[in-house]
Amino acid sequence: MNRTTAIALIGIISITMIFFACGRTASRLGGKEHRQVLKVEHFKEFVSISFDKRGNSTVKDVTFLATDGFVYTREFMDVSPFEGVIRWVPYGKGEDFIQSRAISRWTGDAVNLELPEDCDRILGVDIGYVSKNERVKNLTYVSANGAIYSKEYREGLVDRNFEGWLEVRAK
């Protein structure tokens, strides 16, 4: 095999690997049989999934109840081995000083975020951007009295004192 053929073969293999490693691209062409599979360890019950565009990649945030009884939000990125995890802990059980998954991406440990005091059941978690560099987590839940709230968790040390709330009510 000559050098040009070897380089061409390596290029084709590289492009194919990238193509099939990138999210749902393969399933758009090949159908359900070629779907991306997000493997979640210690999975017990599905809660929600949200999607966010980051550069040329789509980040999938899967929120689930785990076998240890905690709810987690795990980040899946198309081409990065560094994926962060949030563990939603009961009110009064502590909150990590840093509310960013950036630490989790490097250490492999989950970042603990404290649930609201009246949280009875988590309905979903959506993670997006508050600014170009700061992500925000929106936790939607059913309260102990049956009301539906969404609490905003900001990453900044000052910003976290100004987290916003929404309530969803029937007319």
Long-range contacts (C-beta under 8 A, 24 or more apart in sequence): 18-79, 21-78, 21-79, 22-57, 22-78, 22-79, 23-57, 23-58, 23-60, 23-78, 24-58, 38-62, 38-76, 40-64, 40-74, 42-66, 42-67, 42-68, 43-67, 47-71, 47-122, 47-123, 47-124, 47-125, 48-123, 48-124, 48-125, 48-126, 50-124, 50-125, 50-126, 50-127, 50-128, 52-127, 52-128, 52-129, 59-127, 61-125, 61-126, 61-127, 63-122, 63-124, 63-125, 71-122, 72-110, 73-125, 73-127, 73-137, 75-101, 75-105, 75-127, 82-106, 84-111, 85-109, 85-110, 85-111, 86-110, 86-111, 86-112, 86-113, 86-125, 86-137, 87-111, 87-112, 87-113, 88-113, 88-114, 88-115, 88-122, 88-125, 88-139, 89-113, 89-114, 89-115, 90-114, 90-115, 91-115, 91-116, 91-117, 91-119, 92-117, 98-155, 99-137, 99-153, 99-154, 99-155, 99-160, 100-135, 100-155, 101-135, 113-137, 113-139, 113-153, 115-139, 115-141, 116-141, 116-143, 116-149, 116-151, 118-143, 118-144, 118-145, 119-143, 119-144, 120-144, 123-148, 130-154, 130-159, 134-159, 140-168
